[in-house]
Amino acid sequence: MTLVEDCIGVGHLSRDGEVIRQVRYRIARFQGLHGNGLPVPGVHRIEGRFEFEPGDDVAELVGVPMMLRLEDGRALTVTLADAGGRVLSEGHGPSRCLCC
């Protein structure tokens, strides 16, 4: 996996089309590449961190796929890995890529 993007900003988390909250994020996007340098569709990993306000109870969001709308307007499907704000999403699947 090769780091293809590292971004920091303020975005909006949504679930089922409804905005849940605004978050400050730092996201690193990794992409699997063939030997010739072309990307392998669906082979990717998103790692990062969300900063929540002190006292925010986010335990119910852990493990739930959500949409993060970045400052530049793009949207990424992400999963909160723990209540501390760690983000991790990877691999194939209906909620992760469009190739399968």
N, C-alpha and C positions, 0 to 999 in steps of 0.2 A: 504494500500500500504506500502510496506517495501523497504527501501533503500537497493539496492543490489550492487551498484557500484557508485563511485565518482571518476572521472578522470579529469586530467588537462594535456594539451599539446598543440601542434601546429598541425593543420590538414588542409585539403583542402575541401572547399565547392564546390559542383558541382550541376548542374541542366541540365537535359536532356543529361547526359553523358559528359558535357563540364565543366571543372574546371573554377569556377568563380573567386576564390581568396583563398589565404592562410589566416587562422585565428588562433588566440590563443583562446582556449576554456576551459571552465570548465563545465562539464556535470555530472549531478546526474541522475541515472537511478533507477526508482522505479518499483516494480513488485507486482501485486496482488497475494496473496497466499491463498490456501485452508486452512482449519483448520488443516489438516495433514502436512502442510508445503510445499506441492507441488505447483508449479506455476500454475496460471490460464492463459492459452494461450490467448494472445492478450490483456490482462488487464495489461497495463503498462503506465508509464508516464516518460517523459524525460524533465528535467528542467535544465536550465543552462544559460550561458552567453558567448557571443563572444566578443572579443576585436578587434575592427576595428581601422585602422589608422585614426588619426585626419583628418577631411575633407572628409573621405569616405562617399559618398552618397549611402546609402543602402535602402532607402525608397522603391525602386521597388522590393526588396526582401522580404518585410514584408508580411507574410501570404502565401508565396509560399513554397511548400514542396521541400526540397533540401536534398542532400546526404552529410553527413559529414564523411570524411575518417579520422579516428583517427590515431595517431602516430603508434599504434600497428598493423595497417592494417585493422582493422574492420571498417565497415561502418554502420552508423545509419541514418535513415530518420528523419530529424528535420525540424521545422518551426520557422522562426524568428518572434517573437511576436511583436516586436517594433523596431524602428530605433536605439534605445539605445543599442541593442545587446542581449536582453532577448530572450531565446530559450524556446519553449514549444511545446511538442508533446505528444498526449495521445490517448488511446482508440482503438477501432476496426475500420476497414475500409480497402479498397483495398490498400491504400497508407501507411497503418500503420502496418498491421499484415498479416500473411499468412493463418490465420484460417478462413477467411470469404471473 
